[in-house]
Every structure is written in structure tokens, then in C-alpha cells.
Amino acid sequence: MKPEHAAFARILAGLLAAHAPVAAAYVGPGAGLGMIASIVAVVLAVLATIVGLVVWPIRRLMQRKKTGTAEPKPPVDD
């Protein structure tokens, strides 16, 4: 982007932001608590995924060390 275009874009964005109308909105307690609960749920899901991805290889290595085999034994057909 050319410098003069970037300057024009900044000026235009500033003018549009200065002209924005006042938002007359109210978020009730139910909607607010629901939004907070949703955000907490997403954050906990991401953290659980990260912990699972870190812990799973460690558990697998501990299982291999415990059994003394390089690979897990295949299931036996009866």
C-alpha cells in the first residue's frame, strides 16, 4: 500500500470512528452470566486439550518403560 493511501485510510477510519452513534444497549444479568460461562467453557476446553496433548506422550512413555517393550502388545484373538 502506498504511503498516501495508508494516510487516507487512517484519516477515513478516524472520521468514521468519531462519527459513530452512541450504542444504547443493555445486557441483562442472565445474558451476561451466560456470556461469562461460555468464555470460561472455551478457555477450559483449550486448556484441557493442551494438557491432554502434553500428558498423553508422557503416559505412553511410562507405560512402555513399565512393560519393558518398545511397542504395545497386539490383542490376542480367542
C-alpha positions as a Markdown table, in Angstrom:
| # | Residue | x | y | z |
|---|---|---|---|---|
| 1 | Met | 0.0 | 0.0 | 0.0 |
| 2 | Lys | 1.3 | 3.4 | -0.9 |
| 3 | Pro | 2.0 | 5.8 | 2.0 |
| 4 | Glu | -0.6 | 8.3 | 0.7 |
| 5 | His | -3.2 | 5.6 | 0.6 |
| 6 | Ala | -2.3 | 4.5 | 4.1 |
| 7 | Ala | -2.6 | 8.1 | 5.4 |
| 8 | Phe | -6.0 | 8.5 | 3.7 |
| 9 | Ala | -7.2 | 5.2 | 5.2 |
| 10 | Arg | -6.2 | 6.3 | 8.7 |
| 11 | Ile | -7.9 | 9.7 | 8.3 |
| 12 | Leu | -11.1 | 8.0 | 7.0 |
| 13 | Ala | -11.1 | 5.4 | 9.8 |
| 14 | Gly | -10.7 | 8.2 | 12.4 |
| 15 | Leu | -13.5 | 10.2 | 10.9 |
| 16 | Leu | -15.8 | 7.2 | 10.8 |
| 17 | Ala | -14.9 | 6.3 | 14.4 |
| 18 | Ala | -15.6 | 9.9 | 15.6 |
| 19 | His | -19.0 | 9.9 | 13.9 |
| 20 | Ala | -20.2 | 6.6 | 15.4 |
| 21 | Pro | -23.5 | 6.9 | 17.2 |
| 22 | Val | -23.9 | 6.0 | 20.9 |
| 23 | Ala | -24.8 | 2.4 | 21.5 |
| 24 | Ala | -28.0 | 2.2 | 23.6 |
| 25 | Ala | -27.7 | -1.4 | 24.7 |
| 26 | Tyr | -28.3 | -3.2 | 27.9 |
| 27 | Val | -27.0 | -6.7 | 28.7 |
| 28 | Gly | -29.1 | -8.2 | 31.4 |
| 29 | Pro | -27.7 | -10.4 | 34.2 |
| 30 | Gly | -28.8 | -13.7 | 32.5 |
| 31 | Ala | -27.1 | -12.8 | 29.2 |
| 32 | Gly | -24.0 | -11.5 | 31.0 |
| 33 | Leu | -23.6 | -14.6 | 33.1 |
| 34 | Gly | -24.2 | -16.8 | 30.0 |
| 35 | Met | -21.5 | -15.0 | 28.1 |
| 36 | Ile | -19.1 | -15.3 | 31.0 |
| 37 | Ala | -19.9 | -19.1 | 31.3 |
| 38 | Ser | -19.3 | -19.6 | 27.6 |
| 39 | Ile | -16.0 | -17.8 | 27.7 |
| 40 | Val | -14.9 | -19.9 | 30.7 |
| 41 | Ala | -16.0 | -23.1 | 29.0 |
| 42 | Val | -14.0 | -22.3 | 25.9 |
| 43 | Val | -10.9 | -21.4 | 27.9 |
| 44 | Leu | -11.2 | -24.6 | 29.9 |
| 45 | Ala | -11.7 | -26.7 | 26.8 |
| 46 | Val | -8.5 | -25.2 | 25.3 |
| 47 | Leu | -6.5 | -25.8 | 28.5 |
| 48 | Ala | -7.8 | -29.4 | 28.7 |
| 49 | Thr | -6.7 | -30.0 | 25.1 |
| 50 | Ile | -3.3 | -28.6 | 25.8 |
| 51 | Val | -2.9 | -30.7 | 29.0 |
| 52 | Gly | -4.1 | -33.8 | 27.1 |
| 53 | Leu | -1.6 | -33.3 | 24.3 |
| 54 | Val | 1.2 | -32.9 | 26.8 |
| 55 | Val | 0.3 | -35.7 | 29.2 |
| 56 | Trp | -0.6 | -38.4 | 26.6 |
| 57 | Pro | 3.0 | -38.9 | 25.3 |
| 58 | Ile | 4.3 | -38.9 | 28.9 |
| 59 | Arg | 1.8 | -41.6 | 29.9 |
| 60 | Arg | 2.7 | -43.6 | 26.8 |
| 61 | Leu | 6.4 | -43.5 | 27.6 |
| 62 | Met | 5.7 | -44.5 | 31.2 |
| 63 | Gln | 3.6 | -47.5 | 30.0 |
| 64 | Arg | 6.4 | -48.6 | 27.7 |
| 65 | Lys | 9.0 | -48.3 | 30.4 |
| 66 | Lys | 6.8 | -50.3 | 32.8 |
| 67 | Thr | 6.2 | -53.2 | 30.4 |
| 68 | Gly | 9.7 | -53.1 | 29.0 |
| 69 | Thr | 8.6 | -53.3 | 25.4 |
| 70 | Ala | 9.2 | -50.9 | 22.6 |
| 71 | Glu | 5.7 | -51.3 | 21.2 |
| 72 | Pro | 2.4 | -52.3 | 23.0 |
| 73 | Lys | 1.5 | -56.0 | 22.6 |
| 74 | Pro | -1.2 | -56.7 | 20.0 |
| 75 | Pro | -4.5 | -58.1 | 21.2 |
| 76 | Val | -4.9 | -61.9 | 21.3 |
| 77 | Asp | -7.8 | -63.4 | 19.3 |
| 78 | Asp | -9.8 | -66.1 | 21.1 |
